């Protein structure tokens, strides 16, 4: 896999309003913990980003390439690797961003 393919093998999913995103965020965490009940592999992680859009907070989640199957089960779509200081680790290993 070349660098361009690796950068585009992430998946993202817009969850919408921050107040309504708590249930899907919890569902994603639960599904991750079912896949990795002990310790997450270094390349497996889900990150979230909360962005203020007018008066609402919009939430987007990003699945690392190691979680492509999980991402597809939530109907996430392929995207580039997320960048920015406003990412939060939802579940998994923060090392996934550096791989």
KEPASE-180435 format. One record per residue (C-alpha): z, x, y; residue in three letters. Coordinates in nm, 4 decimals, padded with zeros to 6 digits. Example, Ala and Ser with C-alpha at 12.3 -4.5 7.8 and 13.67 -1.06 7.14 Angstrom:
BEGIN
<<00.7800; 01.2300; -00.4500>; 'ALA'>
<<00.7140; 01.3670; -00.1060>; 'SER'>
***
This chain:
BEGIN
<<00.0000; 00.0000; 00.0000>; 'UNK'>
<<-00.0955; 00.1444; 00.3365>; 'UNK'>
<<00.1150; 00.1255; 00.6532>; 'UNK'>
<<-00.0753; -00.1749; 00.7921>; 'UNK'>
<<-00.0237; -00.3703; 00.4700>; 'UNK'>
<<00.3463; -00.2818; 00.4591>; 'UNK'>
<<00.3936; -00.3952; 00.8179>; 'UNK'>
<<00.2246; -00.7273; 00.7488>; 'UNK'>
<<00.4012; -00.8060; 00.4244>; 'UNK'>
<<00.7065; -00.9511; 00.5954>; 'UNK'>
<<00.7457; -01.3287; 00.6106>; 'UNK'>
<<00.8790; -01.5442; 00.8914>; 'UNK'>
<<00.9875; -01.9025; 00.9299>; 'UNK'>
<<01.0610; -02.0906; 01.2518>; 'UNK'>
<<01.3661; -02.3101; 01.1997>; 'UNK'>
<<01.3580; -02.4707; 01.5420>; 'UNK'>
<<01.6615; -02.5664; 01.7437>; 'UNK'>
<<01.9688; -02.3512; 01.6852>; 'UNK'>
<<02.1958; -02.6503; 01.6360>; 'UNK'>
<<01.9749; -02.7857; 01.3583>; 'UNK'>
<<01.9154; -02.4453; 01.1978>; 'UNK'>
<<02.2618; -02.4089; 01.0454>; 'UNK'>
<<02.1748; -02.5990; 00.7264>; 'UNK'>
<<01.8511; -02.4116; 00.6479>; 'UNK'>
<<02.0205; -02.0798; 00.7340>; 'UNK'>
<<02.2947; -02.1620; 00.4863>; 'UNK'>
<<02.0364; -02.2633; 00.2242>; 'UNK'>
<<01.8561; -01.9298; 00.2684>; 'UNK'>
<<02.1833; -01.7367; 00.2345>; 'UNK'>
<<02.2742; -01.9304; -00.0816>; 'UNK'>
<<01.9320; -01.8709; -00.2374>; 'UNK'>
<<01.9555; -01.4990; -00.1564>; 'UNK'>
<<02.2998; -01.4734; -00.3168>; 'UNK'>
<<02.1670; -01.6436; -00.6301>; 'UNK'>
<<01.8955; -01.3761; -00.6523>; 'UNK'>
<<02.1365; -01.0907; -00.5774>; 'UNK'>
<<02.4894; -01.2002; -00.6733>; 'UNK'>
<<02.6356; -00.8489; -00.6658>; 'UNK'>
<<02.4831; -00.6113; -00.4141>; 'UNK'>
<<02.1548; -00.6440; -00.2291>; 'UNK'>
<<01.8916; -00.3780; -00.2957>; 'UNK'>
<<01.8210; -00.1577; 00.0101>; 'UNK'>
<<01.4857; -00.3257; 00.0781>; 'UNK'>
<<01.6050; -00.6859; 00.0507>; 'UNK'>
<<01.7187; -00.8644; 00.3650>; 'UNK'>
<<01.6798; -01.1694; 00.5807>; 'UNK'>
<<01.7127; -01.1328; 00.9566>; 'UNK'>
<<01.7384; -01.3999; 01.2218>; 'UNK'>
<<01.6416; -01.4127; 01.5862>; 'UNK'>
<<01.7798; -01.6631; 01.8367>; 'UNK'>
<<01.5707; -01.7045; 02.1497>; 'UNK'>
<<01.6470; -01.9252; 02.4443>; 'UNK'>
<<01.3565; -02.1611; 02.5110>; 'UNK'>
<<01.4443; -02.3643; 02.8157>; 'UNK'>
<<01.7710; -02.5362; 02.7313>; 'UNK'>
<<01.7327; -02.4930; 02.3560>; 'UNK'>
<<01.7887; -02.1960; 02.1308>; 'UNK'>
<<01.4989; -02.1430; 01.8876>; 'UNK'>
<<01.5774; -01.9712; 01.5568>; 'UNK'>
<<01.3319; -01.7726; 01.3473>; 'UNK'>
<<01.4126; -01.5970; 01.0204>; 'UNK'>
<<01.2368; -01.2902; 00.8804>; 'UNK'>
<<01.2239; -01.2059; 00.5100>; 'UNK'>
<<01.1667; -00.8443; 00.4058>; 'UNK'>
<<00.8737; -00.7692; 00.1713>; 'UNK'>
<<01.1111; -00.7432; -00.1257>; 'UNK'>
<<01.1881; -01.1140; -00.0791>; 'UNK'>
<<00.8299; -01.2432; -00.0731>; 'UNK'>
<<00.8980; -01.4920; -00.3523>; 'UNK'>
<<01.2080; -01.6275; -00.1803>; 'UNK'>
<<01.0199; -01.6481; 00.1490>; 'UNK'>
<<00.7364; -01.8457; -00.0080>; 'UNK'>
<<00.9880; -02.0847; -00.1658>; 'UNK'>
<<01.0967; -02.1753; 00.1894>; 'UNK'>
<<00.7324; -02.2042; 00.3062>; 'UNK'>
<<00.7560; -01.8949; 00.5247>; 'UNK'>
<<00.4295; -01.7322; 00.6250>; 'UNK'>
<<00.3227; -01.3655; 00.6412>; 'UNK'>
<<00.3935; -01.1799; 00.9637>; 'UNK'>
<<00.4399; -00.8298; 01.0991>; 'UNK'>
<<00.7685; -00.6473; 01.0685>; 'UNK'>
<<01.0115; -00.7910; 01.3245>; 'UNK'>
<<01.1062; -00.5641; 01.6107>; 'UNK'>
<<01.3610; -00.5875; 01.8837>; 'UNK'>
<<01.7257; -00.5502; 01.9596>; 'UNK'>
<<01.7896; -00.9224; 01.9251>; 'UNK'>
<<01.7601; -00.9334; 01.5435>; 'UNK'>
<<02.0702; -01.0204; 01.3435>; 'UNK'>
<<02.1178; -00.9489; 00.9765>; 'UNK'>
<<02.1630; -01.2843; 00.8066>; 'UNK'>
<<02.2038; -01.1531; 00.4536>; 'UNK'>
<<02.1103; -00.8422; 00.2558>; 'UNK'>
<<02.0730; -00.4787; 00.3555>; 'UNK'>
<<02.0030; -00.3696; 00.7125>; 'UNK'>
<<01.8122; -00.0765; 00.5608>; 'UNK'>
<<01.5223; -00.3143; 00.4975>; 'UNK'>
<<01.4043; -00.2651; 00.8562>; 'UNK'>
<<01.3678; 00.1087; 00.8096>; 'UNK'>
<<01.1715; 00.0928; 00.4835>; 'UNK'>
***
